Amino acid sequence: MRNTGKARGWFVGAANRRGPGVLHTQATGFAVEAASEETATATRVDDGIIDGGTAEYTLETAGGMYDASAEVE
């Protein structure tokens, strides 16, 4: 995430997962602080997956929703 503002700020979001083995569940929530004009990274491990298949994630933030997927063995 990049803070394009002139002051220190927070990026707050939540990632939700569909599949494998579940219809819908919250995977993680996070808050990352970044100084003005700095980039920050948040990394989370989803250890709730017990079956193989496709995990589809939706990242929800104040700026919108973003989708990604991953194959799980």
mmCIF file of the N, C-alpha and C atoms, coordinates in Angstrom:
data_MODEL
# 
_entry.id   MODEL 
# 
loop_
_atom_site.group_PDB 
_atom_site.id 
_atom_site.type_symbol 
_atom_site.label_atom_id 
_atom_site.label_alt_id 
_atom_site.label_comp_id 
_atom_site.label_asym_id 
_atom_site.label_entity_id 
_atom_site.label_seq_id 
_atom_site.pdbx_PDB_ins_code 
_atom_site.Cartn_x 
_atom_site.Cartn_y 
_atom_site.Cartn_z 
_atom_site.occupancy 
_atom_site.B_iso_or_equiv 
_atom_site.pdbx_formal_charge 
_atom_site.auth_seq_id 
_atom_site.auth_comp_id 
_atom_site.auth_asym_id 
_atom_site.auth_atom_id 
_atom_site.pdbx_PDB_model_num 
ATOM 1   N N  . MET A 1 1  ? 0.837   -1.142  0.000  1.00 0.00 ? 1  MET A N  1 
ATOM 2   C CA . MET A 1 1  ? 0.000   0.000   0.000  1.00 0.00 ? 1  MET A CA 1 
ATOM 3   C C  . MET A 1 1  ? 0.905   1.236   0.000  1.00 0.00 ? 1  MET A C  1 
ATOM 4   N N  . ARG A 1 2  ? 0.485   2.279   -0.680 1.00 0.00 ? 2  ARG A N  1 
ATOM 5   C CA . ARG A 1 2  ? 1.271   3.509   -0.726 1.00 0.00 ? 2  ARG A CA 1 
ATOM 6   C C  . ARG A 1 2  ? 0.457   4.651   -0.145 1.00 0.00 ? 2  ARG A C  1 
ATOM 7   N N  . ASN A 1 3  ? 1.051   5.357   0.798  1.00 0.00 ? 3  ASN A N  1 
ATOM 8   C CA . ASN A 1 3  ? 0.420   6.530   1.388  1.00 0.00 ? 3  ASN A CA 1 
ATOM 9   C C  . ASN A 1 3  ? 0.809   7.734   0.524  1.00 0.00 ? 3  ASN A C  1 
ATOM 10  N N  . THR A 1 4  ? -0.125  8.247   -0.240 1.00 0.00 ? 4  THR A N  1 
ATOM 11  C CA . THR A 1 4  ? 0.149   9.387   -1.117 1.00 0.00 ? 4  THR A CA 1 
ATOM 12  C C  . THR A 1 4  ? -0.188  10.714  -0.446 1.00 0.00 ? 4  THR A C  1 
ATOM 13  N N  . GLY A 1 5  ? -0.613  10.658  0.819  1.00 0.00 ? 5  GLY A N  1 
ATOM 14  C CA . GLY A 1 5  ? -0.956  11.874  1.550  1.00 0.00 ? 5  GLY A CA 1 
ATOM 15  C C  . GLY A 1 5  ? 0.266   12.606  2.089  1.00 0.00 ? 5  GLY A C  1 
ATOM 16  N N  . LYS A 1 6  ? 0.007   13.715  2.736  1.00 0.00 ? 6  LYS A N  1 
ATOM 17  C CA . LYS A 1 6  ? 1.083   14.543  3.290  1.00 0.00 ? 6  LYS A CA 1 
ATOM 18  C C  . LYS A 1 6  ? 1.344   14.249  4.767  1.00 0.00 ? 6  LYS A C  1 
ATOM 19  N N  . ALA A 1 7  ? 0.605   13.298  5.347  1.00 0.00 ? 7  ALA A N  1 
ATOM 20  C CA . ALA A 1 7  ? 0.769   12.948  6.765  1.00 0.00 ? 7  ALA A CA 1 
ATOM 21  C C  . ALA A 1 7  ? 0.777   11.431  6.925  1.00 0.00 ? 7  ALA A C  1 
ATOM 22  N N  . ARG A 1 8  ? 1.314   10.977  8.049  1.00 0.00 ? 8  ARG A N  1 
ATOM 23  C CA . ARG A 1 8  ? 1.289   9.548   8.379  1.00 0.00 ? 8  ARG A CA 1 
ATOM 24  C C  . ARG A 1 8  ? -0.162  9.078   8.384  1.00 0.00 ? 8  ARG A C  1 
ATOM 25  N N  . GLY A 1 9  ? -0.390  7.859   7.908  1.00 0.00 ? 9  GLY A N  1 
ATOM 26  C CA . GLY A 1 9  ? -1.760  7.363   7.862  1.00 0.00 ? 9  GLY A CA 1 
ATOM 27  C C  . GLY A 1 9  ? -1.827  5.859   7.994  1.00 0.00 ? 9  GLY A C  1 
ATOM 28  N N  . TRP A 1 10 ? -3.059  5.342   8.040  1.00 0.00 ? 10 TRP A N  1 
ATOM 29  C CA . TRP A 1 10 ? -3.311  3.918   8.201  1.00 0.00 ? 10 TRP A CA 1 
ATOM 30  C C  . TRP A 1 10 ? -4.046  3.376   6.987  1.00 0.00 ? 10 TRP A C  1 
ATOM 31  N N  . PHE A 1 11 ? -3.709  2.142   6.593  1.00 0.00 ? 11 PHE A N  1 
ATOM 32  C CA . PHE A 1 11 ? -4.445  1.393   5.581  1.00 0.00 ? 11 PHE A CA 1 
ATOM 33  C C  . PHE A 1 11 ? -5.109  0.245   6.332  1.00 0.00 ? 11 PHE A C  1 
ATOM 34  N N  . VAL A 1 12 ? -6.426  0.168   6.273  1.00 0.00 ? 12 VAL A N  1 
ATOM 35  C CA . VAL A 1 12 ? -7.170  -0.846  7.014  1.00 0.00 ? 12 VAL A CA 1 
ATOM 36  C C  . VAL A 1 12 ? -7.987  -1.658  6.018  1.00 0.00 ? 12 VAL A C  1 
ATOM 37  N N  . GLY A 1 13 ? -7.936  -2.984  6.155  1.00 0.00 ? 13 GLY A N  1 
ATOM 38  C CA . GLY A 1 13 ? -8.690  -3.815  5.229  1.00 0.00 ? 13 GLY A CA 1 
ATOM 39  C C  . GLY A 1 13 ? -9.014  -5.175  5.822  1.00 0.00 ? 13 GLY A C  1 
ATOM 40  N N  . ALA A 1 14 ? -9.761  -5.963  5.066  1.00 0.00 ? 14 ALA A N  1 
ATOM 41  C CA . ALA A 1 14 ? -10.113 -7.325  5.453  1.00 0.00 ? 14 ALA A CA 1 
ATOM 42  C C  . ALA A 1 14 ? -10.079 -8.196  4.211  1.00 0.00 ? 14 ALA A C  1 
ATOM 43  N N  . ALA A 1 15 ? -9.596  -9.421  4.364  1.00 0.00 ? 15 ALA A N  1 
ATOM 44  C CA . ALA A 1 15 ? -9.592  -10.381 3.262  1.00 0.00 ? 15 ALA A CA 1 
ATOM 45  C C  . ALA A 1 15 ? -10.549 -11.511 3.609  1.00 0.00 ? 15 ALA A C  1 
ATOM 46  N N  . ASN A 1 16 ? -11.460 -11.810 2.686  1.00 0.00 ? 16 ASN A N  1 
ATOM 47  C CA . ASN A 1 16 ? -12.421 -12.884 2.848  1.00 0.00 ? 16 ASN A CA 1 
ATOM 48  C C  . ASN A 1 16 ? -12.120 -13.973 1.830  1.00 0.00 ? 16 ASN A C  1 
ATOM 49  N N  . ARG A 1 17 ? -12.427 -15.230 2.190  1.00 0.00 ? 17 ARG A N  1 
ATOM 50  C CA . ARG A 1 17 ? -12.116 -16.362 1.307  1.00 0.00 ? 17 ARG A CA 1 
ATOM 51  C C  . ARG A 1 17 ? -13.359 -17.161 0.992  1.00 0.00 ? 17 ARG A C  1 
ATOM 52  N N  . ARG A 1 18 ? -13.438 -17.604 -0.272 1.00 0.00 ? 18 ARG A N  1 
ATOM 53  C CA . ARG A 1 18 ? -14.433 -18.576 -0.732 1.00 0.00 ? 18 ARG A CA 1 
ATOM 54  C C  . ARG A 1 18 ? -13.660 -19.807 -1.184 1.00 0.00 ? 18 ARG A C  1 
ATOM 55  N N  . GLY A 1 19 ? -14.036 -20.990 -0.675 1.00 0.00 ? 19 GLY A N  1 
ATOM 56  C CA . GLY A 1 19 ? -13.402 -22.242 -1.073 1.00 0.00 ? 19 GLY A CA 1 
ATOM 57  C C  . GLY A 1 19 ? -11.979 -22.345 -0.557 1.00 0.00 ? 19 GLY A C  1 
ATOM 58  N N  . PRO A 1 20 ? -11.288 -23.435 -0.694 1.00 0.00 ? 20 PRO A N  1 
ATOM 59  C CA . PRO A 1 20 ? -11.938 -24.741 -0.846 1.00 0.00 ? 20 PRO A CA 1 
ATOM 60  C C  . PRO A 1 20 ? -12.561 -25.198 0.470  1.00 0.00 ? 20 PRO A C  1 
ATOM 61  N N  . GLY A 1 21 ? -13.662 -25.890 0.374  1.00 0.00 ? 21 GLY A N  1 
ATOM 62  C CA . GLY A 1 21 ? -14.306 -26.464 1.549  1.00 0.00 ? 21 GLY A CA 1 
ATOM 63  C C  . GLY A 1 21 ? -15.201 -25.525 2.331  1.00 0.00 ? 21 GLY A C  1 
ATOM 64  N N  . VAL A 1 22 ? -15.260 -24.234 1.987  1.00 0.00 ? 22 VAL A N  1 
ATOM 65  C CA . VAL A 1 22 ? -16.148 -23.292 2.680  1.00 0.00 ? 22 VAL A CA 1 
ATOM 66  C C  . VAL A 1 22 ? -16.835 -22.391 1.668  1.00 0.00 ? 22 VAL A C  1 
ATOM 67  N N  . LEU A 1 23 ? -18.034 -21.971 2.002  1.00 0.00 ? 23 LEU A N  1 
ATOM 68  C CA . LEU A 1 23 ? -18.760 -21.060 1.128  1.00 0.00 ? 23 LEU A CA 1 
ATOM 69  C C  . LEU A 1 23 ? -18.185 -19.645 1.237  1.00 0.00 ? 23 LEU A C  1 
ATOM 70  N N  . HIS A 1 24 ? -17.942 -19.194 2.477  1.00 0.00 ? 24 HIS A N  1 
ATOM 71  C CA . HIS A 1 24 ? -17.416 -17.845 2.699  1.00 0.00 ? 24 HIS A CA 1 
ATOM 72  C C  . HIS A 1 24 ? -16.910 -17.755 4.128  1.00 0.00 ? 24 HIS A C  1 
ATOM 73  N N  . THR A 1 25 ? -15.713 -17.187 4.326  1.00 0.00 ? 25 THR A N  1 
ATOM 74  C CA . THR A 1 25 ? -15.171 -17.006 5.664  1.00 0.00 ? 25 THR A CA 1 
ATOM 75  C C  . THR A 1 25 ? -14.211 -15.827 5.671  1.00 0.00 ? 25 THR A C  1 
ATOM 76  N N  . GLN A 1 26 ? -14.077 -15.184 6.814  1.00 0.00 ? 26 GLN A N  1 
ATOM 77  C CA . GLN A 1 26 ? -13.089 -14.122 6.926  1.00 0.00 ? 26 GLN A CA 1 
ATOM 78  C C  . GLN A 1 26 ? -11.721 -14.777 7.073  1.00 0.00 ? 26 GLN A C  1 
ATOM 79  N N  . ALA A 1 27 ? -10.788 -14.420 6.198  1.00 0.00 ? 27 ALA A N  1 
ATOM 80  C CA . ALA A 1 27 ? -9.444  -14.988 6.252  1.00 0.00 ? 27 ALA A CA 1 
ATOM 81  C C  . ALA A 1 27 ? -8.560  -14.184 7.199  1.00 0.00 ? 27 ALA A C  1 
ATOM 82  N N  . THR A 1 28 ? -8.620  -12.859 7.113  1.00 0.00 ? 28 THR A N  1 
ATOM 83  C CA . THR A 1 28 ? -7.787  -12.016 7.978  1.00 0.00 ? 28 THR A CA 1 
ATOM 84  C C  . THR A 1 28 ? -8.223  -10.562 7.883  1.00 0.00 ? 28 THR A C  1 
ATOM 85  N N  . GLY A 1 29 ? -7.897  -9.811  8.890  1.00 0.00 ? 29 GLY A N  1 
ATOM 86  C CA . GLY A 1 29 ? -8.053  -8.365  8.873  1.00 0.00 ? 29 GLY A CA 1 
ATOM 87  C C  . GLY A 1 29 ? -6.693  -7.761  9.176  1.00 0.00 ? 29 GLY A C  1 
ATOM 88  N N  . PHE A 1 30 ? -6.470  -6.535  8.787  1.00 0.00 ? 30 PHE A N  1 
ATOM 89  C CA . PHE A 1 30 ? -5.165  -5.936  9.046  1.00 0.00 ? 30 PHE A CA 1 
ATOM 90  C C  . PHE A 1 30 ? -5.232  -4.423  9.054  1.00 0.00 ? 30 PHE A C  1 
ATOM 91  N N  . ALA A 1 31 ? -4.248  -3.828  9.687  1.00 0.00 ? 31 ALA A N  1 
ATOM 92  C CA . ALA A 1 31 ? -4.052  -2.377  9.698  1.00 0.00 ? 31 ALA A CA 1 
ATOM 93  C C  . ALA A 1 31 ? -2.559  -2.142  9.569  1.00 0.00 ? 31 ALA A C  1 
ATOM 94  N N  . VAL A 1 32 ? -2.166  -1.310  8.615  1.00 0.00 ? 32 VAL A N  1 
ATOM 95  C CA . VAL A 1 32 ? -0.763  -1.024  8.345  1.00 0.00 ? 32 VAL A CA 1 
ATOM 96  C C  . VAL A 1 32 ? -0.561  0.482   8.385  1.00 0.00 ? 32 VAL A C  1 
ATOM 97  N N  . GLU A 1 33 ? 0.424   0.933   9.157  1.00 0.00 ? 33 GLU A N  1 
ATOM 98  C CA . GLU A 1 33 ? 0.731   2.361   9.249  1.00 0.00 ? 33 GLU A CA 1 
ATOM 99  C C  . GLU A 1 33 ? 1.857   2.694   8.274  1.00 0.00 ? 33 GLU A C  1 
ATOM 100 N N  . ALA A 1 34 ? 1.747   3.832   7.593  1.00 0.00 ? 34 ALA A N  1 
ATOM 101 C CA . ALA A 1 34 ? 2.784   4.267   6.658  1.00 0.00 ? 34 ALA A CA 1 
ATOM 102 C C  . ALA A 1 34 ? 2.958   5.776   6.752  1.00 0.00 ? 34 ALA A C  1 
ATOM 103 N N  . ALA A 1 35 ? 4.214   6.189   6.715  1.00 0.00 ? 35 ALA A N  1 
ATOM 104 C CA . ALA A 1 35 ? 4.523   7.621   6.706  1.00 0.00 ? 35 ALA A CA 1 
ATOM 105 C C  . ALA A 1 35 ? 4.160   8.215   5.350  1.00 0.00 ? 35 ALA A C  1 
ATOM 106 N N  . SER A 1 36 ? 4.108   9.529   5.282  1.00 0.00 ? 36 SER A N  1 
ATOM 107 C CA . SER A 1 36 ? 3.799   10.231  4.042  1.00 0.00 ? 36 SER A CA 1 
ATOM 108 C C  . SER A 1 36 ? 4.734   9.785   2.919  1.00 0.00 ? 36 SER A C  1 
ATOM 109 N N  . GLU A 1 37 ? 4.154   9.468   1.770  1.00 0.00 ? 37 GLU A N  1 
ATOM 110 C CA . GLU A 1 37 ? 4.887   9.059   0.561  1.00 0.00 ? 37 GLU A CA 1 
ATOM 111 C C  . GLU A 1 37 ? 5.646   7.745   0.727  1.00 0.00 ? 37 GLU A C  1 
ATOM 112 N N  . GLU A 1 38 ? 5.335   6.946   1.754  1.00 0.00 ? 38 GLU A N  1 
ATOM 113 C CA . GLU A 1 38 ? 5.978   5.646   1.929  1.00 0.00 ? 38 GLU A CA 1 
ATOM 114 C C  . GLU A 1 38 ? 5.053   4.522   1.481  1.00 0.00 ? 38 GLU A C  1 
ATOM 115 N N  . THR A 1 39 ? 5.672   3.383   1.183  1.00 0.00 ? 39 THR A N  1 
ATOM 116 C CA . THR A 1 39 ? 4.942   2.173   0.825  1.00 0.00 ? 39 THR A CA 1 
ATOM 117 C C  . THR A 1 39 ? 5.064   1.172   1.967  1.00 0.00 ? 39 THR A C  1 
ATOM 118 N N  . ALA A 1 40 ? 3.983   0.514   2.299  1.00 0.00 ? 40 ALA A N  1 
ATOM 119 C CA . ALA A 1 40 ? 3.976   -0.489  3.365  1.00 0.00 ? 40 ALA A CA 1 
ATOM 120 C C  . ALA A 1 40 ? 3.415   -1.796  2.808  1.00 0.00 ? 40 ALA A C  1 
ATOM 121 N N  . THR A 1 41 ? 3.837   -2.909  3.382  1.00 0.00 ? 41 THR A N  1 
ATOM 122 C CA . THR A 1 41 ? 3.389   -4.234  2.946  1.00 0.00 ? 41 THR A CA 1 
ATOM 123 C C  . THR A 1 41 ? 2.793   -4.996  4.128  1.00 0.00 ? 41 THR A C  1 
ATOM 124 N N  . ALA A 1 42 ? 1.702   -5.687  3.874  1.00 0.00 ? 42 ALA A N  1 
ATOM 125 C CA . ALA A 1 42 ? 1.096   -6.564  4.881  1.00 0.00 ? 42 ALA A CA 1 
ATOM 126 C C  . ALA A 1 42 ? 1.077   -7.978  4.314  1.00 0.00 ? 42 ALA A C  1 
ATOM 127 N N  . THR A 1 43 ? 1.593   -8.930  5.048  1.00 0.00 ? 43 THR A N  1 
ATOM 128 C CA . THR A 1 43 ? 1.599   -10.332 4.633  1.00 0.00 ? 43 THR A CA 1 
ATOM 129 C C  . THR A 1 43 ? 0.870   -11.152 5.685  1.00 0.00 ? 43 THR A C  1 
ATOM 130 N N  . ARG A 1 44 ? -0.033  -11.998 5.242  1.00 0.00 ? 44 ARG A N  1 
ATOM 131 C CA . ARG A 1 44 ? -0.770  -12.858 6.151  1.00 0.00 ? 44 ARG A CA 1 
ATOM 132 C C  . ARG A 1 44 ? -0.768  -14.276 5.596  1.00 0.00 ? 44 ARG A C  1 
ATOM 133 N N  . VAL A 1 45 ? -0.807  -15.270 6.477  1.00 0.00 ? 45 VAL A N  1 
ATOM 134 C CA . VAL A 1 45 ? -0.889  -16.671 6.090  1.00 0.00 ? 45 VAL A CA 1 
ATOM 135 C C  . VAL A 1 45 ? -2.288  -17.168 6.447  1.00 0.00 ? 45 VAL A C  1 
ATOM 136 N N  . ASP A 1 46 ? -2.955  -17.778 5.495  1.00 0.00 ? 46 ASP A N  1 
ATOM 137 C CA . ASP A 1 46 ? -4.285  -18.339 5.730  1.00 0.00 ? 46 ASP A CA 1 
ATOM 138 C C  . ASP A 1 46 ? -4.110  -19.813 6.080  1.00 0.00 ? 46 ASP A C  1 
ATOM 139 N N  . ASP A 1 47 ? -4.041  -20.122 7.366  1.00 0.00 ? 47 ASP A N  1 
ATOM 140 C CA . ASP A 1 47 ? -3.833  -21.503 7.790  1.00 0.00 ? 47 ASP A CA 1 
ATOM 141 C C  . ASP A 1 47 ? -5.147  -22.247 8.049  1.00 0.00 ? 47 ASP A C  1 
ATOM 142 N N  . GLY A 1 48 ? -6.252  -21.663 7.603  1.00 0.00 ? 48 GLY A N  1 
ATOM 143 C CA . GLY A 1 48 ? -7.556  -22.295 7.775  1.00 0.00 ? 48 GLY A CA 1 
ATOM 144 C C  . GLY A 1 48 ? -7.943  -23.219 6.633  1.00 0.00 ? 48 GLY A C  1 
ATOM 145 N N  . ILE A 1 49 ? -7.087  -23.366 5.625  1.00 0.00 ? 49 ILE A N  1 
ATOM 146 C CA . ILE A 1 49 ? -7.403  -24.220 4.474  1.00 0.00 ? 49 ILE A CA 1 
ATOM 147 C C  . ILE A 1 49 ? -7.000  -25.649 4.793  1.00 0.00 ? 49 ILE A C  1 
ATOM 148 N N  . ILE A 1 50 ? -7.979  -26.578 4.705  1.00 0.00 ? 50 ILE A N  1 
ATOM 149 C CA . ILE A 1 50 ? -7.664  -27.972 5.003  1.00 0.00 ? 50 ILE A CA 1 
ATOM 150 C C  . ILE A 1 50 ? -7.841  -28.874 3.780  1.00 0.00 ? 50 ILE A C  1 
ATOM 151 N N  . ASP A 1 51 ? -8.513  -28.412 2.741  1.00 0.00 ? 51 ASP A N  1 
ATOM 152 C CA . ASP A 1 51 ? -8.727  -29.193 1.518  1.00 0.00 ? 51 ASP A CA 1 
ATOM 153 C C  . ASP A 1 51 ? -8.039  -28.518 0.345  1.00 0.00 ? 51 ASP A C  1 
ATOM 154 N N  . GLY A 1 52 ? -7.660  -29.315 -0.657 1.00 0.00 ? 52 GLY A N  1 
ATOM 155 C CA . GLY A 1 52 ? -7.094  -28.749 -1.875 1.00 0.00 ? 52 GLY A CA 1 
ATOM 156 C C  . GLY A 1 52 ? -8.177  -28.147 -2.749 1.00 0.00 ? 52 GLY A C  1 
ATOM 157 N N  . GLY A 1 53 ? -7.778  -27.322 -3.691 1.00 0.00 ? 53 GLY A N  1 
ATOM 158 C CA . GLY A 1 53 ? -8.713  -26.696 -4.612 1.00 0.00 ? 53 GLY A CA 1 
ATOM 159 C C  . GLY A 1 53 ? -8.336  -25.250 -4.840 1.00 0.00 ? 53 GLY A C  1 
ATOM 160 N N  . THR A 1 54 ? -9.299  -24.451 -5.253 1.00 0.00 ? 54 THR A N  1 
ATOM 161 C CA . THR A 1 54 ? -9.061  -23.045 -5.519 1.00 0.00 ? 54 THR A CA 1 
ATOM 162 C C  . THR A 1 54 ? -9.586  -22.195 -4.372 1.00 0.00 ? 54 THR A C  1 
ATOM 163 N N  . ALA A 1 55 ? -8.729  -21.349 -3.838 1.00 0.00 ? 55 ALA A N  1 
ATOM 164 C CA . ALA A 1 55 ? -9.131  -20.394 -2.808 1.00 0.00 ? 55 ALA A CA 1 
ATOM 165 C C  . ALA A 1 55 ? -9.283  -19.043 -3.500 1.00 0.00 ? 55 ALA A C  1 
ATOM 166 N N  . GLU A 1 56 ? -10.452 -18.446 -3.395 1.00 0.00 ? 56 GLU A N  1 
ATOM 167 C CA . GLU A 1 56 ? -10.717 -17.140 -3.984 1.00 0.00 ? 56 GLU A CA 1 
ATOM 168 C C  . GLU A 1 56 ? -10.810 -16.115 -2.870 1.00 0.00 ? 56 GLU A C  1 
ATOM 169 N N  . TYR A 1 57 ? -10.030 -15.055 -2.979 1.00 0.00 ? 57 TYR A N  1 
ATOM 170 C CA . TYR A 1 57 ? -9.979  -14.020 -1.945 1.00 0.00 ? 57 TYR A CA 1 
ATOM 171 C C  . TYR A 1 57 ? -10.542 -12.715 -2.469 1.00 0.00 ? 57 TYR A C  1 
ATOM 172 N N  . THR A 1 58 ? -11.217 -11.996 -1.586 1.00 0.00 ? 58 THR A N  1 
ATOM 173 C CA . THR A 1 58 ? -11.672 -10.639 -1.869 1.00 0.00 ? 58 THR A CA 1 
ATOM 174 C C  . THR A 1 58 ? -11.095 -9.734  -0.797 1.00 0.00 ? 58 THR A C  1 
ATOM 175 N N  . LEU A 1 59 ? -10.317 -8.753  -1.218 1.00 0.00 ? 59 LEU A N  1 
ATOM 176 C CA . LEU A 1 59 ? -9.758  -7.758  -0.306 1.00 0.00 ? 59 LEU A CA 1 
ATOM 177 C C  . LEU A 1 59 ? -10.696 -6.568  -0.315 1.00 0.00 ? 59 LEU A C  1 
ATOM 178 N N  . GLU A 1 60 ? -11.234 -6.234  0.862  1.00 0.00 ? 60 GLU A N  1 
ATOM 179 C CA . GLU A 1 60 ? -12.173 -5.122  0.976  1.00 0.00 ? 60 GLU A CA 1 
ATOM 180 C C  . GLU A 1 60 ? -11.504 -3.975  1.720  1.00 0.00 ? 60 GLU A C  1 
ATOM 181 N N  . THR A 1 61 ? -11.487 -2.790  1.110  1.00 0.00 ? 61 THR A N  1 
ATOM 182 C CA . THR A 1 61 ? -10.899 -1.598  1.703  1.00 0.00 ? 61 THR A CA 1 
ATOM 183 C C  . THR A 1 61 ? -11.838 -0.424  1.486  1.00 0.00 ? 61 THR A C  1 
ATOM 184 N N  . ALA A 1 62 ? -11.503 0.705   2.071  1.00 0.00 ? 62 ALA A N  1 
ATOM 185 C CA . ALA A 1 62 ? -12.301 1.911   1.848  1.00 0.00 ? 62 ALA A CA 1 
ATOM 186 C C  . ALA A 1 62 ? -12.251 2.333   0.383  1.00 0.00 ? 62 ALA A C  1 
ATOM 187 N N  . GLY A 1 63 ? -11.190 1.958   -0.322 1.00 0.00 ? 63 GLY A N  1 
ATOM 188 C CA . GLY A 1 63 ? -11.025 2.318   -1.730 1.00 0.00 ? 63 GLY A CA 1 
ATOM 189 C C  . GLY A 1 63 ? -11.695 1.384   -2.709 1.00 0.00 ? 63 GLY A C  1 
ATOM 190 N N  . GLY A 1 64 ? -12.207 0.242   -2.242 1.00 0.00 ? 64 GLY A N  1 
ATOM 191 C CA . GLY A 1 64 ? -12.875 -0.680  -3.150 1.00 0.00 ? 64 GLY A CA 1 
ATOM 192 C C  . GLY A 1 64 ? -12.625 -2.133  -2.791 1.00 0.00 ? 64 GLY A C  1 
ATOM 193 N N  . MET A 1 65 ? -13.019 -3.015  -3.714 1.00 0.00 ? 65 MET A N  1 
ATOM 194 C CA . MET A 1 65 ? -12.851 -4.452  -3.519 1.00 0.00 ? 65 MET A CA 1 
ATOM 195 C C  . MET A 1 65 ? -11.962 -4.988  -4.635 1.00 0.00 ? 65 MET A C  1 
ATOM 196 N N  . TYR A 1 66 ? -11.068 -5.924  -4.274 1.00 0.00 ? 66 TYR A N  1 
ATOM 197 C CA . TYR A 1 66 ? -10.111 -6.486  -5.214 1.00 0.00 ? 66 TYR A CA 1 
ATOM 198 C C  . TYR A 1 66 ? -10.115 -7.996  -5.062 1.00 0.00 ? 66 TYR A C  1 
ATOM 199 N N  . ASP A 1 67 ? -10.096 -8.733  -6.184 1.00 0.00 ? 67 ASP A N  1 
ATOM 200 C CA . ASP A 1 67 ? -10.155 -10.189 -6.157 1.00 0.00 ? 67 ASP A CA 1 
ATOM 201 C C  . ASP A 1 67 ? -8.835  -10.825 -6.570 1.00 0.00 ? 67 ASP A C  1 
ATOM 202 N N  . ALA A 1 68 ? -8.547  -11.988 -5.976 1.00 0.00 ? 68 ALA A N  1 
ATOM 203 C CA . ALA A 1 68 ? -7.382  -12.796 -6.323 1.00 0.00 ? 68 ALA A CA 1 
ATOM 204 C C  . ALA A 1 68 ? -7.719  -14.244 -6.022 1.00 0.00 ? 68 ALA A C  1 
ATOM 205 N N  . SER A 1 69 ? -6.992  -15.190 -6.634 1.00 0.00 ? 69 SER A N  1 
ATOM 206 C CA . SER A 1 69 ? -7.220  -16.597 -6.342 1.00 0.00 ? 69 SER A CA 1 
ATOM 207 C C  . SER A 1 69 ? -5.881  -17.318 -6.261 1.00 0.00 ? 69 SER A C  1 
ATOM 208 N N  . ALA A 1 70 ? -5.906  -18.497 -5.617 1.00 0.00 ? 70 ALA A N  1 
ATOM 209 C CA . ALA A 1 70 ? -4.698  -19.306 -5.469 1.00 0.00 ? 70 ALA A CA 1 
ATOM 210 C C  . ALA A 1 70 ? -5.095  -20.779 -5.498 1.00 0.00 ? 70 ALA A C  1 
ATOM 211 N N  . GLU A 1 71 ? -4.268  -21.589 -6.119 1.00 0.00 ? 71 GLU A N  1 
ATOM 212 C CA . GLU A 1 71 ? -4.479  -23.037 -6.139 1.00 0.00 ? 71 GLU A CA 1 
ATOM 213 C C  . GLU A 1 71 ? -3.826  -23.627 -4.886 1.00 0.00 ? 71 GLU A C  1 
ATOM 214 N N  . VAL A 1 72 ? -4.552  -24.500 -4.191 1.00 0.00 ? 72 VAL A N  1 
ATOM 215 C CA . VAL A 1 72 ? -4.078  -25.117 -2.967 1.00 0.00 ? 72 VAL A CA 1 
ATOM 216 C C  . VAL A 1 72 ? -3.984  -26.625 -3.198 1.00 0.00 ? 72 VAL A C  1 
ATOM 217 N N  . GLU A 1 73 ? -2.824  -27.196 -2.870 1.00 0.00 ? 73 GLU A N  1 
ATOM 218 C CA . GLU A 1 73 ? -2.646  -28.647 -3.053 1.00 0.00 ? 73 GLU A CA 1 
ATOM 219 C C  . GLU A 1 73 ? -3.090  -29.400 -1.836 1.00 0.00 ? 73 GLU A C  1 
# 
